[in-house]
Amino acid sequence: MVDVIGGGILGLTLAYELLKQGQSVRVWERSATLGGLMGRTSFPELGHMSCDRYYHAILNSDRTLMGLMDEVKLRDRLKMVSTKMGFYHDGRSYPMTTPLEFLRFPPLTFVDRARLAYTILACRQVKDWRQLEQMPVADWLTGLSGERTVRHIWEPLLRAKFDGDFSQVPATYIWSRLVRTTDTRSKGKELMCYLPNGYQELVDALAHAVSTRGGTITTGATVDQIRVVGDRVVGLSVNGQELSSDKTVITMQTPIARRLLPPEAANVSARWGQLEGYLGIVCMLLVMRRSLTPYYTLNITDQRIPFTGVIETTNLISPRDAGGYHLVYLPKYVAPGSPYARMGDDELQTTFLGYLRQMFPDLRDDDIAAIRIGRERYVEPLHPIGATDLIPPVASAVNGLYLANTGQIYPQLTNGESVCAFARGVAARVAGQQINASAVGAIALTASS
Ligand SMILES: Cc1cc2nc3c(=O)[nH]c(=O)nc-3n(C[C@H](O)[C@H](O)[C@H](O)COP(=O)(O)OP(=O)(O)OC[C@H]3O[C@@H](n4cnc5c(N)ncnc54)[C@H](O)[C@@H]3O)c2cc1C
């Protein structure tokens, strides 16, 4: 029996893959609903319209995810759309989807633009990411793109993504990001995919597949502690009730996972604690009566604006799938101690709306039908320069105890594709298959590259 703790996309994909390998599986999820960060939020004041709590795109290059959707019979539901990207710079929005639009971006000279194009090409030529993990991202980008491009494009983007401090971010970050985003480009267009009811459709289909294969899923079930005797897992305590278990996989973020470890597993806790930094997020969702921008993503390089971007997901998904409304997300990544993380909802709403009005002076109160503020403490795992060897291993020093979370996915970025590929690799590991890779991060890389 394998116990999987956490019913997010990682836990559910893992459970499904374990069942395919002939294992018996139980999934325990603390919330009343499945999906974790990929779940939905509903608006009783708008006739119970529901939408994704956060924005989640699927790329047409997400091979593992597409394969999984084939298996759970969702592929026909997937829609592909050509989307647009923009940059908000110096008080104006600029389209930046096509190569020609890039070439017209005002703050860059012709040489800067050529070097930017060269940076993207150079990324795709990198064969060994290990050489990039020791290098500060800003140094690497300055060498490739030049100082002006770093100052006008890369630095503002990095500052926004890492809440101001990217001094410890290795070059692998931008490399992974550029390789993934250029995979969405076809003939100068950006192609993205979506399911009409969001990732929740995949979550529900996976849950159904787990149940049909004999696995059990229990919601409202908080795992309080893992039980360890000697060097073995013997069980777990769920809602205060003790259960026996041979193998347990914790899928929550490392700081939460460590809280479940008993004193007998102090060595495991110390090992996992070697790398457990995460950025959190505050994200304001506006349900609007009209569209705000033509872009799926409007990146912000204007330092006066605190949020990372303006993400209008109804430029990807149809407004029909959002009750006829337009959905605009304003995310702000927050380091621990960020004033934005501490701000109350009312103050945050007033602050963010104030900045949004600076960007869009014609925005009116009655354009906005509803607002939700989402907050998450552990979202973006941090992998500082040269820290790859500190990533916690999947199999721990306690027999039968495994950790499988987004913090172990590296050098890829955390997204649905990398999470599902990783879960598949972990399932093979837990089920005892021989796999030819020293770190499961490498499994995810192989599966998605
Ligand atoms: C704003 C934002 C934008 C994003 N954009 C994208 C995107 O465009 N594309 C993309 O693919 N990804 C995106 N992501 C990332 C994506 O949401 C995550 O990578 C993914 O959802 C992580 O899934 P998970 O299962 O690892 O973790 P989670 O979703 O956090 O699941 C963990 C689960 O464990 C449960 N749990 C916690 N403690 C216990 C306990 N003690 N007992 C039992 N259960 C417990 C939680 O309730 C939760 O359901 C985005 C995330 C955010 C926040």
The ligand as a Gaussian input file, in Angstrom:
#p B3LYP/6-31G(d) Opt

LIG

0 1
 C       -0.336000      32.373000      -9.572000
 C        0.135000      31.020000     -10.076000
 C        0.289000      30.824000     -11.443000
 C        0.710000      29.590000     -11.945000
 N        0.782000      29.419000     -13.298000
 C        0.971000      28.203000     -13.808000
 C        0.842000      27.952000     -15.218000
 O        0.570000      28.839000     -16.016000
 N        1.015000      26.697000     -15.683000
 C        1.267000      25.678000     -14.820000
 O        1.320000      24.541000     -15.283000
 N        1.477000      25.884000     -13.480000
 C        1.308000      27.111000     -12.950000
 N        1.420000      27.322000     -11.602000
 C        2.001000      26.291000     -10.752000
 C        1.055000      25.206000     -10.368000
 O       -0.084000      25.736000      -9.726000
 C        1.782000      24.275000      -9.392000
 O        2.998000      23.844000      -9.954000
 C        0.997000      23.020000      -9.104000
 O       -0.358000      23.303000      -8.865000
 C        1.622000      22.337000      -7.882000
 O        0.870000      21.197000      -7.572000
 P        1.211000      20.308000      -6.323000
 O        0.303000      19.156000      -6.356000
 O        2.669000      20.059000      -6.288000
 O        0.970000      21.238000      -5.035000
 P       -0.401000      21.806000      -4.428000
 O       -1.314000      22.213000      -5.513000
 O        0.019000      22.817000      -3.425000
 O       -1.026000      20.541000      -3.699000
 C       -0.662000      20.111000      -2.407000
 C       -1.914000      19.584000      -1.731000
 O       -1.560000      19.060000      -0.446000
 C       -2.625000      19.339000       0.452000
 N       -2.143000      19.250000       1.836000
 C       -1.349000      20.132000       2.498000
 N       -1.093000      19.699000       3.744000
 C       -1.742000      18.517000       3.887000
 C       -1.850000      17.544000       4.957000
 N       -1.231000      17.727000       6.131000
 N       -2.603000      16.430000       4.750000
 C       -3.231000      16.223000       3.559000
 N       -3.146000      17.094000       2.511000
 C       -2.407000      18.209000       2.673000
 C       -3.055000      20.745000       0.044000
 O       -4.356000      21.043000       0.507000
 C       -2.952000      20.671000      -1.479000
 O       -4.176000      20.293000      -2.088000
 C        1.017000      28.543000     -11.053000
 C        0.866000      28.734000      -9.672000
 C        0.409000      29.957000      -9.182000
 C        0.183000      30.133000      -7.687000

